[in-house]
Structures are given as C-alpha cells and as structure tokens.
Amino acid sequence: MKNLSAALAAHVAGETTTLCLCWKLTRADGVTYGFTDHDEDIAFDGTHFRAASALAASETKAELGLSVDGMEVAGALSADDLREEDLAAGRFDGAKLQVWLVNWADAGNPDMRVLLHTGTLGRVRRGEVHFEAEIRSLSAALEEVRGRLFTPTCDAELGDARCGVNIASSAFSGTGQVLGVDGARLRLSGLSGYAEGWFTHGHIEVITGAAAGFRAAVRHHRVSGAEVVLLLQAAPPAALAAGDEVRAVAGCDKTFPACRDKFANVVNFRGFPHMPGNDFVLAYPNKDDGFHDGGSMNL
C-alpha cells in the first residue's frame, strides 16, 4: 500500500485527474534514461522524461511478505533512447528502474508524485524493432545464494581471488580477429594455437570496434584449420564486424579433473569432490554387507 500526500490523495479522489506514469532507468555505468506515457515531456529531480517513447508496463503483481513481485516493461528500439546494440552488449543488465505516478500538471511539486515501484532489469528479450524486459523487485536479492555451496564442483569463478588462476596469461586467454558472424557462431583467426574445446565454458569479450564491451559465454569451441569457430550463448550485435579484436578466455567446467589437468590448480579447488551423491544416500544394505535384502540387519 502506497502512502499518498494529502495533495495527491485529494487530486486522485477528484472527478478529473491529470496523472501519468514516469519511468527512470539508470544503468550500472550511471547513464540515466527517462520515459513517460504522457503526450508531453516532463522533468523533475534532475531527470528529463521523454514523451512518445513507446514504453509501456504490464500490471504489477505485489504480495505481502518477502515474495518476489513481478512486472514487465516493453518498448521500441530507437537511435535516441534504447539501442539494440546497447541491449545486446549487456549495458542494461541489472539497470535500476523506478516507476512514478505523477500529476503532470504540477510535476515539479514533490507532493504531487509518488514512487510506485523500484526494481532492476532482469531477462531482456529483443525483437527486430522492440524489446521486452523483466523487472525484478528488491526482494529478488533475497533469493541469491550467499556464502559457500557444498557441492562436488567448484563454487569459485575462474580467475577470481579464491581461484587464483591468472587468466591474463597467454596460456589461458588469447586475442583473435573476427572473420565472420553467423547467428551465434563466431569465426576468428589468430587462436588456432589452442586445443579444440579449450574455450568451451569460457567467454569472449569484444575489445575493438562498435561492439566493444560485448561479452558472451562460449558453449562450444571448434578448430577448423587456421580458423576457430566459437558457438556463443547469445548472438553478437550486428555492430560486430570483420577485423574487430576479440579476447577469448579458457573455460572451466568446475570439476576436479579440469582443475587438476587443465589449470594445475588443485590446491585452490573450492569443491568437495568426495561428497557422496544421491545414489549413496538412497542405497540400502544387501547380503554382502551383512544385511537382508529387505533392509533389516542380519542379527
């Protein structure tokens, strides 16, 4: 339940209202965007909210307690506001969103607006001329894993302080040049010295060109003569062009054999490879163990 100021409550209760919605979107790099469904631009608190931005929001689902609220926004891709290459490069990932209810006739008055919803951008789906984004409420952070995970696989990220592997070393990363792009398949030169599969489960990052900053996980790494083919988790933006430099980082499947044989880093392995699995937990005694088939002890 939102608490409205006396002035806004009186306006909402009136026979005629001049209300609109305003969205403030702040990327992780500090770049801010403002949108409104009003037919004229609105400005308050140092943010300019553009009209005719073709941004619309679904209904908001809110519940008592700590359950995660749900909401989606959709909008048109335009050169001035939300560009497809920025979305593809992940520049809007985790962006903060505020949704305001505003009396556009008196937008400069703090008592004539109320903050309806605050969240972060989640999964973004892109079309040819539009996008749709999931909005996660602040309570979604409560679902994130904190602390250690007791699993047979490693819970560190390759190259972080707990892992200790120097991924800047030429043994674990290299720079190639783009030869071509076919959907999510990226063809590179300059990386043929790495064994096939070396970059599987790793990632790439575009260093130069209009798509600089784009990063994607590598699903599969194949070598074809002097050419390397990487199947990416997400298709690169159209701005990626032949000749652009791309850095590829080795992949780690987080298993004990990979840590031992590929990275020689067993001392820093952060998993528990000898943990008993479900088969052990669900197993029952048999005759060879001195028990009856039915599971009772042979006394």
N, C-alpha and C positions, 0 to 999 in steps of 0.2 A: 504494500500500500504506500502510495506517494503522498507526502505532505505538501500541499499547495499553500502558497502565501495567500493572505486574505484577499489581496487584489486579484490574483489569478483565479482563486476559487470563485470570487464574485463574477468574474468575466465568464468562466466556464458555465456557471449557473444561469447566465443571462440568456435571453431569447436569441441573440445574434452573437456569434463569436468570430474572431479573426485569428484562428490558430493554424499552425503549420508544424511540420517536423523538420528538424535540422540534424544532420549527421556530421560529426567531426572525426576524421580519420587521421591518426598520427602513426607514421611508420617508425620502425626501430631506429632509423637514421635521423629522426627528428623532422622530416618533411611532413607538413600538415596539409590536409585537404578538407574543404567544407562543401556540403551539398544541402539543398533544401528542396522540398516539394512545392514551395510557394512559387508564384509566377514572376517574382522579382528577387534580386539578390538581397541578402540580409547579412548584417555584420554585428557581432558582439564579442566581447572578451578577446579582442585582437584577431579573431578568425573571420574570414570572408566566406560566406556560404553562398555558393553559386546556384542560381535557378536553372531550370531546363537541363539539369544534369542527368536526367533519366535514371535516377537512383530510386529504388523502391524497396520497402522492407515487408517481410511477412509478419503475421501476428506473432507476438511474443508469448511463450509459454513460461509461466513463473509459478513456482510452488514454494510452500513453506519449508523451512529446514535447510539442509545443505545440498539438496538435489540440484543437478545442473540444469539451468534454464536453457531453452532453445530458441533460436531466431535465425533467419537468413536474410541477406540483402542481395539484390540483383541490380545491375546497371549496365549501361552501354559503354563500350570502349571508345575513347576519343583521344585525339592527339594532345588536347589541353589538360585532360584530367587523368583518367586511368588508361594507361597504355598497355597493350598486350605484352610487349617485351619486358615491361617492369613486373607484371604479374608472373610471367614465365621465369624471370630471373630470381623470383622469390623475394623481391624487395618489399612486398606487402605481407609476408609471412609474419604472424604474431603482431600485426599492427593493432593499436588500441582504437576502439570505436566508442564514441559517446552519442547517444540519441537524445535530443532535446525536444520538448514540446514548448513552442514559443508563440507568444502573441505578436504576430508580425507588425501590427500597427504600433507597437511600443517595445520593439525588440531590445532597445538599449537599456530598458529598465530591468534590473535583476529580479524584481518581484513578479515580472510577467513572463517568466520561463521556469521550467523545472526539468531536471535531468531524469529521463525515464529509464535509461538502460546504459550499462557500461560493460564492455567485454573486449575480447580480442578476436581477430580474424583466424578462423581455422582453415578447413579444407576449402580451396578455391577451385571451381570448375570453370574452364574457359571455353567459349564458343568462338565463332568467326567474328561476331560483332558485339558480343556481350559476355558478361561474367556473372557467376553466382558464388556467393561466399557464405560459409557457415560462421555464425557468431557464437562464440563460447563465453559464457558468463564467468565472473571472477571465481565462482565456486568450482569451476573446472580444474583449477590448480590443485584442489584437494585430492583429485584423482591421480595426480602424477606420483610416480614412485620416488620415495625418499629413502636414503640410506642404502645399505647393501642388500643384494639379492643373493640368496643361497641357491645357486644353480650349477650344474656341471660345466656350463660355459662361462667364459669370462664376462664380467659386467663393466669392464673399463672400455674406454674408447681408444682406438688405435692412435698413438701419438700423444695422449694426454699425460699428465703428471703421474698418474697411477700406473700407466702402461710403460712409459719410459722409452719407447721406440722412437728414434729420430726419423720421422717421415720426410724430413727435408733432405735426407741422404739420397744420393743418386741410386742407391740400392733399392729404395722403396718408392721413389717418385721420379717422374721424368716429364719433359715438355715436348709436345709434338705439335704439328701444324695440321689444320683442318684440310682434308682433301674433298670431303663432301658430306652431306647430311641426307639421310633417307628416313624420315619419320624419327623414331627414337634410336636409329642406328647412326653412329658417328664414325667416319673413316678418317684415320690420322696417319701421318708419316712421322718418322723420327723416333718411334717407340718399338721398333722391331727387335731390339736387343733384349726385351723382356719376354720371359717364357709365357706361352699361352695360358690364360687363366690367372696370371699374376695380378691383374687389376680387378678380377671378379670380386664382388662385395666391397670394392673400394669406391672412389668417387673421382669426378673430374671437376675442374674449375676453369672457366674461360678467363684468360689473362688479358688479351688484347682484343680490339675491335668493338663494335657497337654492342655486343652481347657480354662485354666484360663484367665479371661478377656472377654470371650464371653458374650454378653448381647443381650437380645431379649425381645420384648413386649409379654405380655400374652393376648391371645384372649379369653380364657375360662379356668375356674378353677373348677374342679370337685373332690369331695371326695368319695373314694371307700374304706370303712373300715379304716384301718390304712394307706392306700395308697392315695397319692394325684396325680391327673393327670392334667397337665397343657398343653393346646394347645398353642403353640408358634406362633408368627408371621413369624418366619424363623426357618428352621430346624437347630438343633445344628450341629457343626462339628463332623466328625467321631471320633475325638480325645476324645470326651466326653465319659467317662467310668463309669461303676458301682462303687459306693463308693465316687465319686467326690462330694465335697460340693458345694451347690448352695444356694444363698441368693435370697429369693423371697420378693418383696415389694408390698404392698397393691395397688390396683388400684383405680383410681378416674375417674368417668365419667364426672367430671367438672360441674355437675348440683347442684343447690341449695339444694335439698333434701339430696344428698350424702354428701355435706359439713356439713350440719346440723346434720344428723343422724349417719353418719359413722365416721366423724372426729371431730364433735363438734367444728367447726371452722368457724362459720357463720361470726364472727367479721372480718375475713380476706377474705371473699368471694370476688373475683375480677370480678364478672359478674354483669349483670343487669337483674335479673330475671323477673322484671315487665315491661320490654320493650314490646310494642305492636308488634305483629307479622304481617305477610303478610295478614292474614285474616282480621285483624283490618284495615290495610291500604287500602285494596281493597273493604271493605264493603261499602254499600250505604244505605242511610236512608230509613226507611219504615214507614208505617202508625202509628205504635206505638210510633215513635219518633216525630210525628207531621209533617211528610213529605209524599208526594205522592209516589207511587210505582216507578214512573219514575225517582225519584231522585230530583225533584224540590221541593222547600219549599212550604208548605201549608200556604199561607198568608191570 
